[in-house]
Amino acid sequence: MDRRSLIKNAGIAGVLAAAAAPAVHAQQAVRWRLASSFPKSLDTIFGSAEKFAQTVKALSGGKFEVSLHAAGELMPAFGVVDALENSTIEMAQTAPYYFTGKNSIFAFGCAVPFGLTARQMDAWMEHGNGRKLFDAFCANYNIKSYSAGNTGTQMGGWYRKEMKSVADLKGLKMRLGGGLFGEAMAKLGVVSQNMPAGDVYQALEKGTLDATEFVGPHDDQKLGFNKVAPYYYYPGWWEGGAELEFFVNAKAYAALSAENKAIVDAATRVAARDMTAKYDAFNPLALKKLVADKTQLKAFPKDVMDAGFKASMEVFAEHEAKSPEFKKIHQDMRAFQRDQLLWERFSELRYNQYMTSVKL
């Protein structure tokens, strides 16, 4: 090859290399930070964040990594929405109903009193209007949402004294996770306290709290509530299926390549399924252990359930009167729920009723 051809070909190679540069740049390493509203000790909930980060790293061949930060490390447990809105972090894992002080609509991303079960919530969010409606709302906070997993129907909480009737709720100082449940309980005379899970044990021990609800047997046993409050009630009518959420900074997500967006989408689904499966696997074992350790397991009296339902419906009506957006989402959820309950009369309900009546 003569000198002139060599120069010509070298010039073409340089042009091709320059054209390829943006593609190379697009594959540069991505580093995100995820702030959780939960402690690392909760292997179910925080474990969902761990599963997400592990899956992202594996699917990207290590080019996309997410560092995890438990509640209090980067910010307080309830500071994650502000951080996402201000683009301080790329991602959070939380319970949306913690933020009903900002807007009551946040509750629909997690759980509302007498709301959806885990499977119903998944169906509404992914194949009904739930995710579309909730993400349209979350856009006001620079957030895109994904399920981080569901706890299933929760327990009704730990009490230092017996709850024999609605009258026993009056004046009760109770830690509540947040959301519309607190407003319903206030109508029944309960004094609501919203605090991170890590602070509850000491408050119960000192008597500054009379009761607490958190999740269910597996998590509650880890937090030691049975040692300071002997009565364990069920069901948690305020959380028929509490969905935890991954909140993603919308700008950070938009800046990702198509490949990395697909990785985030896939990894959230892996993590969500893993969390729900863990609860279903671990809760029965933990409940048996709690009962063996002298926990007094009790069902809420019917008058408590009825009073809770009445108070909750009043709360929903009050919010609907103030917010057309709240009304639209609530009515959509209830219409979906009615169809689900109709179907379950002929499927899950009858099957489970029979299976719990026979000896295996």
Backbone hydrogen bonds in HBPLUS format (Angstrom, degrees):
<---DONOR---> <-ACCEPTOR-->    atom                        ^
c    i                          cat <-CA-CA->   ^        H-A-AA   ^      H-
h    n   atom  resd res      DA  || num        DHA   H-A  angle D-A-AA Bond
n    s   type  num  typ     dist DA aas  dist angle  dist       angle   num
A0006-LEU N   A0002-ASP O   3.03 MM   4  6.29 156.0  2.09 153.2 160.7     1
A0007-ILE N   A0003-ARG O   3.06 MM   4  6.31 161.4  2.09 152.1 155.6     2
A0008-LYS N   A0004-ARG O   3.04 MM   4  6.24 159.6  2.08 145.3 151.4     3
A0009-ASN N   A0005-SER O   2.85 MM   4  6.05 165.3  1.87 153.5 156.8     4
A0010-ALA N   A0006-LEU O   2.89 MM   4  6.03 154.3  1.96 146.0 153.8     5
A0011-GLY N   A0007-ILE O   2.93 MM   4  6.15 148.7  2.03 144.4 152.6     6
A0012-ILE N   A0008-LYS O   3.11 MM   4  6.48 153.2  2.19 145.7 152.4     7
A0013-ALA N   A0009-ASN O   2.93 MM   4  6.19 159.4  1.97 148.3 154.1     8
A0014-GLY N   A0010-ALA O   2.96 MM   4  6.20 147.9  2.07 142.4 151.0     9
A0015-VAL N   A0011-GLY O   3.07 MM   4  6.37 153.2  2.14 145.9 152.4    10
A0016-LEU N   A0012-ILE O   2.96 MM   4  6.26 161.7  1.99 154.0 158.7    11
A0017-ALA N   A0013-ALA O   2.89 MM   4  6.10 153.8  1.96 145.6 153.0    12
A0018-ALA N   A0014-GLY O   2.96 MM   4  6.16 154.7  2.03 144.6 151.4    13
A0019-ALA N   A0015-VAL O   2.95 MM   4  6.22 151.6  2.04 147.0 154.9    14
A0020-ALA N   A0016-LEU O   3.04 MM   4  6.24 141.0  2.20 140.5 150.7    15
A0021-ALA N   A0018-ALA O   3.25 MM   3  5.22 145.2  2.37  96.3 106.1    16
A0023-ALA N   A0020-ALA O   3.11 MM   3  5.56 122.7  2.46 111.2 124.6    17
A0024-VAL N   A0020-ALA O   3.22 MM   4  6.56 156.5  2.27 153.7 160.8    18
A0025-HIS N   A0021-ALA O   2.92 MM   4  6.16 162.9  1.95 157.5 162.6    19
A0026-ALA N   A0022-PRO O   2.91 MM   4  6.13 146.5  2.02 144.2 153.0    20
A0027-GLN N   A0024-VAL O   3.10 MM   3  5.44 143.7  2.24 105.4 115.5    21
A0028-GLN N   A0025-HIS O   3.08 MM   3  5.39 161.7  2.11 115.7 116.8    22
A0030-VAL N   A0063-LYS O   2.74 MM  33  6.23 158.5  1.79 158.2 165.9    23
A0065-GLU N   A0030-VAL O   2.93 MM  35  6.30 164.3  1.95 163.6 163.2    24
A0032-TRP N   A0065-GLU O   2.94 MM  33  6.37 164.8  1.96 157.9 162.9    25
A0067-SER N   A0032-TRP O   2.90 MM  35  6.32 161.2  1.94 160.1 155.3    26
A0091-MET N   A0033-ARG O   3.25 MM  58  6.25 136.7  2.44 167.1 159.6    27
A0034-LEU N   A0067-SER O   2.85 MM  33  6.07 166.3  1.87 176.1 178.8    28
A0069-HIS N   A0034-LEU O   2.92 MM  35  6.11 138.2  2.10 165.9 174.4    29
A0035-ALA N   A0091-MET O   3.05 MM  56  6.52 154.5  2.12 143.4 142.0    30
A0093-GLN N   A0035-ALA O   3.04 MM  58  6.38 147.6  2.15 136.2 139.4    31
A0036-SER N   A0069-HIS O   2.85 MM  33  6.08 170.9  1.86 168.8 168.8    32
A0037-SER N   A0093-GLN O   2.91 MM  56  6.30 139.2  2.07 163.2 176.1    33
A0071-ALA N   A0038-PHE O   3.11 MM  33  5.06 168.7  2.12 121.3 124.7    34
A0042-LEU N   A0039-PRO O   3.33 MM   3  6.03 165.3  2.35 115.7 119.3    35
A0046-PHE N   A0042-LEU O   2.89 MM   4  5.61 134.1  2.11 150.3 163.7    36
A0048-SER N   A0045-ILE O   2.97 MM   3  5.33 142.6  2.11 105.6 115.9    37
A0049-ALA N   A0046-PHE O   3.02 MM   3  5.26 121.5  2.38 101.7 115.5    38
A0050-GLU N   A0046-PHE O   3.06 MM   4  6.49 153.8  2.14 148.0 155.9    39
A0051-LYS N   A0047-GLY O   2.86 MM   4  6.08 157.3  1.92 146.4 152.2    40
A0052-PHE N   A0048-SER O   2.98 MM   4  6.18 154.8  2.05 143.8 150.7    41
A0053-ALA N   A0049-ALA O   3.01 MM   4  6.27 167.9  2.03 152.1 154.1    42
A0054-GLN N   A0050-GLU O   2.95 MM   4  6.13 163.0  1.98 152.7 157.5    43
A0055-THR N   A0051-LYS O   2.97 MM   4  6.08 156.3  2.03 146.0 152.3    44
A0056-VAL N   A0052-PHE O   2.94 MM   4  6.18 161.9  1.97 156.9 161.7    45
A0057-LYS N   A0053-ALA O   3.08 MM   4  6.24 165.0  2.11 148.2 152.1    46
A0058-ALA N   A0054-GLN O   3.00 MM   4  6.19 159.6  2.05 145.1 151.0    47
A0059-LEU N   A0055-THR O   2.88 MM   4  5.99 169.0  1.89 155.1 158.1    48
A0060-SER N   A0056-VAL O   3.07 MM   4  6.09 145.0  2.20 143.8 152.4    49
A0062-GLY N   A0057-LYS O   2.81 MM   5  4.69 151.1  1.89 151.2 151.6    50
A0061-GLY N   A0058-ALA O   3.29 MM   3  5.23 159.8  2.33 100.5 106.4    51
A0063-LYS N   A0060-SER O   3.27 MM   3  5.34 164.1  2.29 103.5 108.3    52
A0073-GLU N   A0070-ALA O   3.05 MM   3  5.74 166.6  2.07 143.6 145.5    53
A0072-GLY N   A0075-MET O   2.88 MM   3  4.97 138.9  2.05 162.5 153.0    54
A0079-GLY N   A0076-PRO O   2.96 MM   3  5.16 162.5  1.99 119.3 119.2    55
A0083-ALA N   A0079-GLY O   3.20 MM   4  6.40 155.7  2.26 146.8 154.0    56
A0084-LEU N   A0080-VAL O   2.95 MM   4  6.20 151.6  2.03 147.6 154.5    57
A0085-GLU N   A0081-VAL O   2.88 MM   4  6.06 162.9  1.91 152.3 157.5    58
A0086-ASN N   A0082-ASP O   2.99 MM   4  6.15 148.1  2.10 144.6 152.5    59
A0088-THR N   A0083-ALA O   2.74 MM   5  4.92 155.8  1.80 159.1 158.2    60
A0087-SER N   A0084-LEU O   3.04 MM   3  4.83 158.3  2.09 100.3 106.9    61
A0249-ASN N   A0090-GLU O   2.82 MM 159  5.02 177.5  1.82 138.9 139.8    62
A0092-ALA N   A0247-PHE O   2.75 MM 155  5.06 146.9  1.86 149.7 158.0    63
A0247-PHE N   A0092-ALA O   2.83 MM 155  5.06 154.3  1.90 136.0 144.4    64
A0094-THR N   A0245-GLU O   2.97 MM 151  5.56 159.7  2.01 156.4 162.6    65
A0245-GLU N   A0094-THR O   2.88 MM 151  5.56 173.8  1.88 169.3 170.5    66
A0098-TYR N   A0095-ALA O   2.91 MM   3  5.86 168.6  1.92 135.6 138.5    67
A0099-PHE N   A0096-PRO O   2.99 MM   3  5.87 170.6  2.00 127.3 130.4    68
A0102-LYS N   A0099-PHE O   2.97 MM   3  5.55 150.2  2.06 112.4 120.3    69
A0103-ASN N   A0099-PHE O   3.32 MM   4  6.77 159.1  2.37 142.1 147.3    70
A0106-PHE N   A0103-ASN O   3.18 MM   3  6.07 163.7  2.21 124.9 128.0    71
A0107-ALA N   A0104-SER O   3.17 MM   3  5.96 155.7  2.23 118.7 123.6    72
A0108-PHE N   A0105-ILE O   3.05 MM   3  5.79 148.8  2.15 122.1 128.3    73
A0109-GLY N   A0106-PHE O   3.04 MM   3  5.70 160.1  2.08 119.9 125.9    74
A0110-CYS N   A0107-ALA O   2.96 MM   3  5.43 163.5  1.99 118.1 122.1    75
A0111-ALA N   A0107-ALA O   3.00 MM   4  5.75 116.6  2.42 150.7 168.0    76
A0243-GLU N   A0110-CYS O   3.04 MM 133  4.47 170.1  2.05 117.3 119.0    77
A0115-GLY N   A0112-VAL O   3.01 MM   3  5.14 119.6  2.38 150.4 139.1    78
A0114-PHE N   A0237-TRP O   2.71 MM 123  5.47 174.1  1.71 164.3 165.4    79
A0121-MET N   A0117-THR O   2.77 MM   4  5.89 158.6  1.81 156.0 161.9    80
A0122-ASP N   A0118-ALA O   2.99 MM   4  6.20 161.9  2.02 149.6 154.4    81
A0123-ALA N   A0119-ARG O   3.01 MM   4  6.18 158.8  2.05 144.2 150.0    82
A0124-TRP N   A0120-GLN O   2.86 MM   4  6.09 162.6  1.89 151.6 156.2    83
A0125-MET N   A0121-MET O   2.86 MM   4  5.95 167.3  1.87 153.8 157.8    84
A0126-GLU N   A0122-ASP O   2.97 MM   4  5.96 167.1  1.99 148.3 152.4    85
A0127-HIS N   A0123-ALA O   2.82 MM   4  5.33 151.2  1.90 138.5 146.8    86
A0128-GLY N   A0124-TRP O   3.07 MM   4  4.21 132.6  2.31 107.0 112.8    87
A0130-GLY N   A0124-TRP O   2.92 MM   6  5.19 139.0  2.09 134.9 134.2    88
A0131-ARG N   A0125-MET O   3.11 MM   6  4.50 147.7  2.22 112.4 115.1    89
A0133-LEU N   A0129-ASN O   2.92 MM   4  6.02 167.7  1.94 163.8 167.3    90
A0134-PHE N   A0130-GLY O   2.85 MM   4  5.98 163.3  1.88 154.6 160.1    91
A0135-ASP N   A0131-ARG O   2.81 MM   4  5.79 163.3  1.84 149.2 154.0    92
A0136-ALA N   A0132-LYS O   3.12 MM   4  6.19 148.8  2.22 138.5 146.8    93
A0137-PHE N   A0133-LEU O   3.23 MM   4  6.49 148.1  2.34 139.6 147.2    94
A0138-CYS N   A0134-PHE O   2.83 MM   4  6.12 160.9  1.87 150.1 156.0    95
A0139-ALA N   A0135-ASP O   2.94 MM   4  6.00 136.2  2.14 142.7 151.4    96
A0140-ASN N   A0137-PHE O   3.10 MM   3  5.93 159.6  2.15 120.4 125.4    97
A0141-TYR N   A0138-CYS O   2.80 MM   3  5.38 160.3  1.84 118.7 125.6    98
A0143-ILE N   A0138-CYS O   3.22 MM   5  5.19 155.1  2.29 129.5 131.5    99
A0142-ASN N   A0139-ALA O   3.20 MM   3  5.00 166.6  2.22 107.0 106.3   100
A0250-ALA N   A0142-ASN O   2.91 MM 108  5.21 169.3  1.92 122.6 126.2   101
A0144-LYS N   A0248-VAL O   2.83 MM 104  5.09 151.1  1.91 145.4 155.0   102
A0248-VAL N   A0144-LYS O   2.80 MM 104  5.09 171.8  1.81 159.3 161.7   103
A0146-TYR N   A0246-PHE O   2.94 MM 100  5.08 137.4  2.12 145.9 155.8   104
A0246-PHE N   A0146-TYR O   2.81 MM 100  5.08 162.6  1.84 144.7 150.8   105
A0148-ALA N   A0244-LEU O   2.74 MM  96  5.10 164.1  1.76 139.0 133.8   106
A0244-LEU N   A0149-GLY O   2.88 MM  95  5.61 164.3  1.90 168.3 173.7   107
A0151-THR N   A0242-ALA O   3.01 MM  91  5.55 160.6  2.05 152.3 154.6   108
A0154-GLN N   A0239-GLU O   3.10 MM  85  5.84 167.4  2.11 165.3 168.7   109
A0236-GLY N   A0154-GLN O   2.74 MM  82  4.93 148.3  1.84 148.8 137.7   110
A0155-MET N   A0215-VAL O   3.00 MM  60  6.25 161.1  2.03 158.9 165.1   111
A0156-GLY N   A0233-TYR O   2.62 MM  77  4.76 140.3  1.77 131.3 134.3   112
A0233-TYR N   A0157-GLY O   2.96 MM  76  5.57 160.8  1.99 164.3 165.3   113
A0158-TRP N   A0212-THR O   2.69 MM  54  5.34 153.2  1.76 166.8 169.9   114
A0212-THR N   A0158-TRP O   2.93 MM  54  5.34 151.2  2.02 145.2 153.8   115
A0159-TYR N   A0231-TYR O   2.85 MM  72  5.10 152.6  1.93 144.8 152.8   116
A0231-TYR N   A0159-TYR O   3.20 MM  72  5.10 159.0  2.25 162.2 156.6   117
A0160-ARG N   A0210-ASP O   3.06 MM  50  5.74 153.7  2.14 175.5 175.0   118
A0168-ASP N   A0165-SER O   3.06 MM   3  5.66 148.0  2.17 113.8 121.6   119
A0169-LEU N   A0166-VAL O   2.99 MM   3  5.55 161.4  2.02 117.5 123.6   120
A0170-LYS N   A0167-ALA O   3.30 MM   3  5.68 151.8  2.38 107.8 114.9   121
A0172-LEU N   A0169-LEU O   3.06 MM   3  5.32 167.2  2.07 129.0 129.9   122
A0171-GLY N   A0189-GLY O   2.73 MM  18  5.55 157.4  1.78 134.7 135.9   123
A0191-VAL N   A0172-LEU O   2.74 MM  19  5.78 162.1  1.77 147.8 154.0   124
A0210-ASP N   A0173-LYS O   2.70 MM  37  5.11 161.6  1.73 146.2 152.6   125
A0211-ALA N   A0173-LYS O   3.16 MM  38  6.44 139.8  2.33 152.8 151.8   126
A0174-MET N   A0191-VAL O   3.03 MM  17  6.19 158.7  2.07 150.9 157.3   127
A0193-GLN N   A0174-MET O   2.82 MM  19  5.74 141.5  1.97 153.3 148.4   128
A0175-ARG N   A0211-ALA O   2.97 MM  36  6.42 156.1  2.03 142.7 143.4   129
A0213-GLU N   A0175-ARG O   3.20 MM  38  6.34 149.3  2.30 154.1 160.5   130
A0176-LEU N   A0193-GLN O   2.82 MM  17  5.90 149.5  1.91 144.6 153.9   131
A0183-GLU N   A0180-LEU O   3.07 MM   3  5.25 122.6  2.42  99.7 113.6   132
A0184-ALA N   A0180-LEU O   3.09 MM   4  6.47 155.6  2.15 151.7 158.6   133
A0185-MET N   A0181-PHE O   2.85 MM   4  6.08 164.5  1.87 158.3 162.4   134
A0186-ALA N   A0182-GLY O   2.94 MM   4  6.05 143.6  2.08 137.3 147.2   135
A0187-LYS N   A0183-GLU O   3.32 MM   4  6.61 143.1  2.47 137.9 145.6   136
A0187-LYS N   A0184-ALA O   3.14 MM   3  5.32 127.6  2.43  98.1 110.8   137
A0188-LEU N   A0185-MET O   2.89 MM   3  5.01 138.0  2.06  99.2 112.2   138
A0190-VAL N   A0185-MET O   3.03 MM   5  5.36 160.2  2.07 144.2 137.9   139
A0189-GLY N   A0186-ALA O   3.01 MM   3  4.99 160.9  2.04 104.1 109.0   140
A0199-ASP N   A0196-PRO O   3.08 MM   3  5.79 162.1  2.11 121.1 126.3   141
A0200-VAL N   A0197-ALA O   3.23 MM   3  5.52 162.8  2.26 113.7 118.8   142
A0204-LEU N   A0200-VAL O   2.93 MM   4  6.21 157.0  1.98 161.7 167.8   143
A0205-GLU N   A0201-TYR O   2.91 MM   4  6.13 160.7  1.95 152.2 158.3   144
A0206-LYS N   A0202-GLN O   2.93 MM   4  6.09 152.5  2.01 146.5 152.9   145
A0207-GLY N   A0203-ALA O   3.08 MM   4  6.07 122.2  2.43 131.4 145.1   146
A0208-THR N   A0203-ALA O   3.00 MM   5  5.17 126.1  2.30 154.2 159.4   147
A0209-LEU N   A0203-ALA O   3.15 MM   6  5.40 137.9  2.34 126.6 119.3   148
A0207-GLY N   A0204-LEU O   3.15 MM   3  5.04 139.1  2.33  93.9 105.7   149
A0220-ASP N   A0216-GLY O   2.87 MM   4  5.72 167.1  1.89 172.8 172.4   150
A0221-GLN N   A0217-PRO O   2.89 MM   4  5.75 155.0  1.95 144.4 149.9   151
A0222-LYS N   A0218-HIS O   3.35 MM   4  6.57 157.3  2.41 140.5 146.0   152
A0223-LEU N   A0219-ASP O   3.10 MM   4  6.43 145.4  2.22 147.1 156.7   153
A0224-GLY N   A0220-ASP O   3.05 MM   4  6.29 114.4  2.50 135.0 151.1   154
A0224-GLY N   A0221-GLN O   3.07 MM   3  5.02 148.0  2.17  98.4 108.3   155
A0227-LYS N   A0224-GLY O   3.06 MM   3  5.73 161.2  2.10 120.3 125.9   156
A0228-VAL N   A0225-PHE O   3.08 MM   3  5.60 156.3  2.14 114.9 121.5   157
A0229-ALA N   A0225-PHE O   3.00 MM   4  6.03 129.7  2.26 155.2 170.0   158
A0296-GLN N   A0230-PRO O   2.97 MM  66  5.98 170.1  1.98 164.7 166.0   159
A0232-TYR N   A0296-GLN O   2.88 MM  64  5.90 171.9  1.89 146.2 148.3   160
A0298-LYS N   A0232-TYR O   2.86 MM  66  6.06 164.6  1.88 151.3 153.4   161
A0234-TYR N   A0298-LYS O   3.00 MM  64  6.46 128.8  2.27 146.9 158.1   162
A0300-PHE N   A0234-TYR O   2.87 MM  66  5.95 154.8  1.93 162.3 164.0   163
A0237-TRP N   A0235-PRO O   3.04 MM   2  5.58 120.3  2.41 108.6  92.1   164
A0239-GLU N   A0236-GLY O   2.88 MM   3  5.53 165.0  1.91 122.3 127.4   165
A0253-TYR N   A0249-ASN O   2.98 MM   4  6.27 158.6  2.03 157.9 164.6   166
A0254-ALA N   A0250-ALA O   2.98 MM   4  6.13 159.0  2.02 143.6 149.3   167
A0255-ALA N   A0251-LYS O   3.12 MM   4  6.30 138.9  2.30 140.4 150.2   168
A0256-LEU N   A0253-TYR O   3.08 MM   3  5.42 159.6  2.12 111.2 117.7   169
A0261-LYS N   A0257-SER O   2.92 MM   4  6.19 151.2  2.00 152.7 161.4   170
A0262-ALA N   A0258-ALA O   3.07 MM   4  6.28 157.0  2.12 144.8 150.4   171
A0263-ILE N   A0259-GLU O   3.01 MM   4  6.34 143.7  2.15 140.3 150.9   172
A0264-VAL N   A0260-ASN O   2.99 MM   4  6.26 159.3  2.03 147.5 151.4   173
A0265-ASP N   A0261-LYS O   2.96 MM   4  6.23 167.8  1.98 153.3 156.6   174
A0266-ALA N   A0262-ALA O   2.95 MM   4  6.10 162.4  1.98 146.6 151.2   175
A0267-ALA N   A0263-ILE O   2.87 MM   4  5.94 164.0  1.89 152.5 157.4   176
A0268-THR N   A0264-VAL O   3.07 MM   4  6.19 155.1  2.13 152.7 157.4   177
A0270-VAL N   A0266-ALA O   3.14 MM   4  6.48 155.6  2.20 150.7 157.4   178
A0271-ALA N   A0267-ALA O   3.02 MM   4  6.19 165.3  2.04 148.6 152.3   179
A0272-ALA N   A0268-THR O   2.89 MM   4  6.01 159.3  1.93 149.2 155.0   180
A0273-ARG N   A0269-ARG O   3.12 MM   4  6.20 168.4  2.14 147.3 150.2   181
A0274-ASP N   A0270-VAL O   3.11 MM   4  6.24 156.0  2.17 144.5 151.5   182
A0275-MET N   A0271-ALA O   3.04 MM   4  6.29 158.1  2.09 151.0 155.5   183
A0276-THR N   A0272-ALA O   3.25 MM   4  6.48 174.7  2.25 156.6 156.8   184
A0277-ALA N   A0273-ARG O   3.05 MM   4  6.16 162.7  2.08 149.9 155.1   185
A0278-LYS N   A0274-ASP O   3.00 MM   4  6.16 151.0  2.08 145.2 153.1   186
A0279-TYR N   A0275-MET O   3.10 MM   4  6.47 160.5  2.14 155.8 159.8   187
A0280-ASP N   A0276-THR O   3.13 MM   4  6.43 164.5  2.15 151.5 155.3   188
A0281-ALA N   A0277-ALA O   2.97 MM   4  6.13 145.7  2.09 143.9 153.5   189
A0282-PHE N   A0278-LYS O   2.77 MM   4  5.84 162.4  1.80 160.1 164.4   190
A0283-ASN N   A0279-TYR O   2.99 MM   4  5.60 164.3  2.01 145.3 149.3   191
A0286-ALA N   A0282-PHE O   3.10 MM   4  6.33 162.3  2.13 157.7 163.1   192
A0287-LEU N   A0283-ASN O   2.89 MM   4  6.04 159.1  1.94 157.3 162.8   193
A0288-LYS N   A0284-PRO O   3.17 MM   4  6.37 160.8  2.21 145.3 149.4   194
A0289-LYS N   A0285-LEU O   3.18 MM   4  6.43 151.6  2.26 142.0 149.8   195
A0290-LEU N   A0286-ALA O   2.89 MM   4  6.16 156.6  1.95 152.2 158.4   196
A0291-VAL N   A0287-LEU O   3.01 MM   4  6.24 164.4  2.04 154.6 157.9   197
A0292-ALA N   A0288-LYS O   3.02 MM   4  6.18 153.1  2.10 140.5 148.3   198
A0293-ASP N   A0289-LYS O   3.01 MM   4  6.24 131.7  2.25 138.6 151.5   199
A0293-ASP N   A0290-LEU O   3.06 MM   3  5.00 129.9  2.32  92.8 106.8   200
A0295-THR N   A0290-LEU O   3.06 MM   5  5.54 158.7  2.11 148.8 145.8   201
A0294-LYS N   A0291-VAL O   3.07 MM   3  5.23 145.8  2.19 114.8 113.5   202
A0304-VAL N   A0301-PRO O   2.97 MM   3  5.40 134.0  2.19 108.9 121.2   203
A0305-MET N   A0301-PRO O   3.23 MM   4  6.68 157.2  2.28 151.2 157.5   204
A0306-ASP N   A0302-LYS O   2.84 MM   4  6.06 166.8  1.86 157.4 160.9   205
A0307-ALA N   A0303-ASP O   2.96 MM   4  5.92 156.4  2.02 134.2 141.2   206
A0308-GLY N   A0304-VAL O   2.86 MM   4  5.99 154.2  1.93 145.4 153.1   207
A0309-PHE N   A0305-MET O   2.92 MM   4  6.16 154.0  1.99 148.4 155.2   208
A0310-LYS N   A0306-ASP O   3.00 MM   4  6.23 166.7  2.02 151.3 154.4   209
A0311-ALA N   A0307-ALA O   2.95 MM   4  6.09 166.7  1.96 149.8 153.7   210
A0312-SER N   A0308-GLY O   2.92 MM   4  5.99 154.3  1.99 143.2 150.7   211
A0313-MET N   A0309-PHE O   2.98 MM   4  6.21 161.7  2.02 154.2 158.1   212
A0314-GLU N   A0310-LYS O   3.15 MM   4  6.40 148.3  2.25 143.9 152.4   213
A0315-VAL N   A0311-ALA O   3.05 MM   4  6.35 150.7  2.14 144.4 152.3   214
A0316-PHE N   A0312-SER O   2.95 MM   4  6.31 161.0  1.99 155.3 159.7   215
A0317-ALA N   A0313-MET O   3.05 MM   4  6.21 159.0  2.09 142.5 148.2   216
A0318-GLU N   A0314-GLU O   3.00 MM   4  6.23 153.5  2.07 146.6 153.5   217
A0319-HIS N   A0315-VAL O   3.07 MM   4  6.36 158.2  2.11 152.7 157.8   218
A0320-GLU N   A0316-PHE O   2.88 MM   4  6.08 157.1  1.94 151.5 158.5   219
A0321-ALA N   A0317-ALA O   3.06 MM   4  6.20 149.7  2.15 142.1 149.5   220
A0322-LYS N   A0319-HIS O   3.11 MM   3  5.15 134.0  2.34  96.8 109.2   221
A0323-SER N   A0319-HIS O   2.94 MM   4  6.06 143.0  2.08 151.9 161.8   222
A0327-LYS N   A0323-SER O   3.02 MM   4  6.32 163.2  2.05 152.5 157.2   223
A0328-LYS N   A0324-PRO O   2.93 MM   4  6.13 155.4  1.99 145.2 151.4   224
A0329-ILE N   A0325-GLU O   3.13 MM   4  6.38 166.1  2.15 152.7 154.8   225
A0330-HIS N   A0326-PHE O   2.86 MM   4  5.99 168.6  1.87 158.2 162.2   226
A0331-GLN N   A0327-LYS O   2.89 MM   4  5.87 167.5  1.91 149.7 153.8   227
A0332-ASP N   A0328-LYS O   3.11 MM   4  6.16 151.8  2.19 138.7 146.6   228
A0333-MET N   A0329-ILE O   2.97 MM   4  6.19 159.9  2.01 150.4 155.5   229
A0334-ARG N   A0330-HIS O   2.96 MM   4  6.23 163.4  1.99 154.5 158.6   230
A0335-ALA N   A0331-GLN O   3.02 MM   4  6.16 156.6  2.08 145.1 151.0   231
A0336-PHE N   A0332-ASP O   3.11 MM   4  6.32 159.4  2.16 147.0 152.4   232
A0337-GLN N   A0333-MET O   2.84 MM   4  6.07 153.9  1.90 148.1 156.4   233
A0338-ARG N   A0334-ARG O   2.90 MM   4  6.12 155.2  1.96 149.7 154.7   234
A0339-ASP N   A0335-ALA O   3.38 MM   4  6.68 158.0  2.44 144.3 148.5   235
A0340-GLN N   A0336-PHE O   3.06 MM   4  6.35 154.0  2.13 146.5 154.4   236
A0341-LEU N   A0337-GLN O   2.85 MM   4  6.09 162.0  1.88 158.6 162.4   237
A0342-LEU N   A0338-ARG O   3.06 MM   4  6.22 153.0  2.13 142.9 150.2   238
A0343-TRP N   A0339-ASP O   3.07 MM   4  6.31 164.8  2.09 149.1 152.3   239
A0344-GLU N   A0340-GLN O   2.92 MM   4  6.14 159.5  1.96 150.2 156.3   240
A0345-ARG N   A0341-LEU O   3.15 MM   4  6.32 132.1  2.39 139.0 149.0   241
A0345-ARG N   A0342-LEU O   3.28 MM   3  5.43 140.1  2.45  98.9 109.5   242
A0346-PHE N   A0343-TRP O   3.01 MM   3  5.66 147.7  2.11 115.0 123.2   243
A0347-SER N   A0344-GLU O   3.21 MM   3  4.71 152.0  2.29  91.0  99.4   244
A0349-LEU N   A0344-GLU O   3.00 MM   5  5.52 142.9  2.14 137.7 148.9   245
A0351-TYR N   A0347-SER O   3.12 MM   4  6.13 165.2  2.14 159.6 164.1   246
A0352-ASN N   A0348-GLU O   2.82 MM   4  5.89 171.1  1.83 158.5 161.2   247
A0353-GLN N   A0349-LEU O   2.91 MM   4  6.03 157.8  1.96 150.2 157.1   248
A0354-TYR N   A0350-ARG O   3.08 MM   4  6.26 158.4  2.13 145.3 150.3   249
A0355-MET N   A0351-TYR O   2.92 MM   4  6.17 167.7  1.94 154.1 157.9   250
A0356-THR N   A0352-ASN O   2.96 MM   4  6.04 150.9  2.05 148.2 154.0   251
A0357-SER N   A0354-TYR O   2.90 MM   3  5.17 152.4  1.98 108.0 117.1   252
